[in-house]
Amino acid sequence: MFIFDPHSRLLLQQRADSKYHSAGLWSNTCCGHPRQGETTPDAARRRLYEEMGLTCELEQYSTLVYRERVSKTMTEYEYDHVFVGCCATDPIANPDEAKAWRWVEPEQLQDELQHTPKIFTAWLRTIVKGAGAAGIKGWAPKAQRALQTPIVGGAFELPRWLAEAHYPLNPYAEEAQHHTRQWLKSIGLEDTPRAARQLDIYVPGTYAGYMWPDAPRDLLLILSDVVGWFSCQDDLADEDCKDPHTLEQLLRGVHSSAFTCYAPQPGLLASGLKDIIRRSARLAPPLWKERAGERYASYIAPCMTALMHRVHHTQPGIEGYDSLWRDAGGFQFCLEFIYWVQNIYLPSSLYYSKPWQELCLLALNLFKAVNDLLSFRIMEDPDDDIYNLLTHLRHTQGYSPEAAAREVSRRIDQWAHAFTDAQERLPACLASYGYDEQSVQQMMICAQALHNQWRGNIAWHLTAPRYREIRFENLQGETIDPHLVDGFVS
């Protein structure tokens, strides 16, 4: 594994003195061997975390046959796979594996190999000699592709002030990523190569780390599990389910198992959410669980109506679209964890107040619109995503894909500024309603956490590997059949 930082520097490790060969020598980021039955990519990810405390997307760059003497009594003769990746954080090295680490420019590494070759491992000397400093440096852009390439430019563009903003990442994000992958495997939700691939490109730990940048480590692990679980539900309950009865049974079974005393025979999804709520509810009053259950229940109707439109090859009309659209992504459920993380559970007089509900509405608009804009061009058939705002504008207003993208970007800009303005006015607004100083302070803390959430959602969309590939053909010049749209307005 060769891990680079965003500045194209390579991460080296100095092998621990306890190693049975090549002890104390400087080498590439880490190495390892697959266990019996383990795939090579899985082994690479495992060893990267075990040795250096890092998790990131790894891309296999090449293979080579390596045969070098590594001690007086041992020669390594191996078929090796070279993986590259990019991390924006420093490692937390396992002292049993590495006693030191450093970032180095590839040109500097080549210079050191020429002048002090004996302080480096034999295999690193072989690889760098074969690739050259320029070749090694050329691996960095491949490693950085998922980390650094924002989706800007052309019609499918976020407002520039949001696309180029700085977004803090929780320092425990990589640990959370590793934890969630292990948790999903333990409950059977990452049991196929396809499921593993979905999580590779979803990076739930990173998502949680951006949405809750200030969360303590123990809480972030649970938050990462929430995000990872939702990625599995999106895959299993939405994309793969074709029968309305089966889908409703599945979603209602998940809700019943997690939030009610009635517990039908649980499936994997139900068991996963039940475990998350069990761990979360121990730290919260009963009212939090009830509100979270209501938020999840509001997710069922959009899923069902979307499936019915796909079954009948229709599109939703304008009437009633907005409320279903906001709830279609499940973001409203994640909003309930704002109170949980802050340990602030708003009383009914604040939770249902007009100022707070307006802020939540703007945040949900931003969650969904950002997702719709940046996911539209990676779908093989955008019409399959019934509650994508761009698809809706195309079918009900006759927009081209590019015009729909510009309109959604304009709305994102408008809603983001409206949220900021409302947040600034919140103290005076609450005071005018007669709320006391403590209530205002609690609401302001929650408002900032809500602000962090929708901004973190943007940060993840700009860095997640799943948004790096354009899959669908340009729909410019398409013809929309008005008879396929319920309540179509020409």
RATAGI-V644932 format. One record per pair of residues at least 24 apart in sequence whose C-alpha atoms are under 7 Angstrom apart, sorted by the first residue. I is the first residue (numbers start at 1). J is the second residue. D is the distance in whole Angstrom. If there is no record, write none. Layout:
BEGIN
{{I,J,D} {I,J,D}}
END
This chain:
BEGIN
{{1,28,7} {1,29,6} {1,30,6} {1,31,6} {1,82,6} {1,83,5} {1,84,6} {2,28,6} {2,29,5} {2,83,6} {2,84,5} {2,85,6} {3,29,6} {3,84,6} {3,85,5} {3,86,5} {3,87,7} {4,85,6} {4,86,5} {4,87,6} {4,140,6} {4,143,7} {5,86,5} {5,87,5} {5,88,5} {6,86,7} {6,88,6} {6,144,6} {8,137,7} {8,140,5} {9,103,6} {9,104,5} {9,105,5} {9,106,7} {10,103,5} {10,104,5} {10,105,6} {10,106,7} {11,102,6} {11,103,5} {11,104,6} {12,101,5} {12,102,5} {12,103,6} {13,98,6} {13,100,6} {13,101,4} {13,102,7} {14,98,5} {14,99,6} {14,100,5} {14,101,6} {15,97,6} {15,98,4} {15,99,6} {16,95,7} {16,96,6} {16,97,5} {16,98,5} {16,99,5} {21,70,7} {21,71,6} {22,70,6} {22,121,6} {25,119,5} {25,120,5} {25,121,6} {26,119,6} {26,120,5} {26,121,6} {27,120,6} {27,121,6} {27,124,6} {28,124,6} {50,94,7} {51,93,6} {51,94,5} {51,97,6} {52,91,5} {52,92,5} {52,93,4} {52,94,6} {53,91,6} {53,92,5} {53,93,6} {54,91,6} {54,174,6} {55,174,5} {55,178,7} {56,85,6} {56,86,7} {56,87,6} {57,85,6} {57,200,7} {58,83,6} {58,84,6} {58,85,5} {59,83,5} {59,84,5} {59,85,6} {60,84,6} {68,122,6} {70,122,6} {84,139,7} {84,143,6} {85,143,4} {85,144,7} {86,143,5} {86,144,5} {86,147,7} {106,133,5} {106,136,6} {106,137,6} {107,133,5} {146,463,6} {146,464,6} {146,465,5} {146,468,7} {147,463,5} {148,463,6} {149,463,7} {150,462,5} {150,463,7} {151,462,6} {155,402,5} {155,405,6} {155,406,6} {156,373,7} {156,374,7} {156,405,5} {156,406,7} {157,409,7} {158,409,6} {159,409,6} {159,413,6} {167,456,7} {167,459,6} {168,210,6} {168,213,6} {169,209,5} {169,210,5} {169,213,5} {170,209,5} {170,210,6} {170,212,7} {170,213,4} {170,214,6} {172,217,6} {173,205,5} {173,206,5} {173,209,5} {174,205,6} {174,206,7} {176,205,5} {176,220,7} {176,221,5} {176,224,6} {177,203,7} {177,204,6} {177,205,4} {177,206,7} {177,224,7} {179,221,7} {180,224,6} {180,225,5} {180,228,7} {187,268,7} {187,272,7} {188,268,7} {189,232,7} {189,268,7} {201,464,6} {201,465,5} {201,466,5} {202,464,6} {202,465,7} {202,466,6} {203,464,7} {204,228,5} {206,460,7} {207,460,5} {210,456,4} {210,457,7} {210,459,7} {210,460,7} {211,452,6} {211,453,4} {211,456,4} {211,457,6} {212,452,7} {212,453,6} {215,341,7} {222,276,7} {226,276,7} {229,272,7} {233,269,7} {238,303,7} {244,304,7} {244,307,7} {248,304,7} {251,300,7} {255,297,7} {259,293,6} {284,340,7} {292,333,6} {292,336,6} {295,332,6} {295,333,5} {296,333,6} {298,327,6} {299,327,6} {299,328,6} {299,330,6} {302,327,7} {302,328,5} {303,328,7} {306,386,6} {310,384,7} {313,484,7} {314,484,5} {314,485,6} {315,386,6} {315,484,6} {315,485,5} {315,486,6} {316,485,6} {316,486,5} {317,396,7} {317,485,6} {317,486,4} {317,487,5} {317,488,6} {318,487,7} {325,387,5} {326,364,6} {326,365,6} {326,368,6} {328,387,7} {329,368,7} {331,364,7} {331,367,7} {332,364,7} {338,446,7} {338,449,6} {338,450,7} {339,446,7} {344,442,7} {359,419,6} {362,415,6} {362,419,6} {363,454,6} {366,412,6} {366,415,7} {366,454,6} {367,454,6} {367,457,7} {369,408,7} {369,412,7} {370,458,7} {373,405,6} {373,408,7} {375,467,7} {377,470,6} {377,471,7} {377,472,6} {378,467,6} {378,469,6} {378,470,5} {378,471,5} {378,472,6} {379,471,6} {379,472,6} {380,471,5} {380,472,5} {381,472,6} {395,480,6} {395,485,7} {396,488,6} {396,489,6} {397,490,7} {400,476,6} {401,475,6} {401,476,7} {423,447,7}}
END
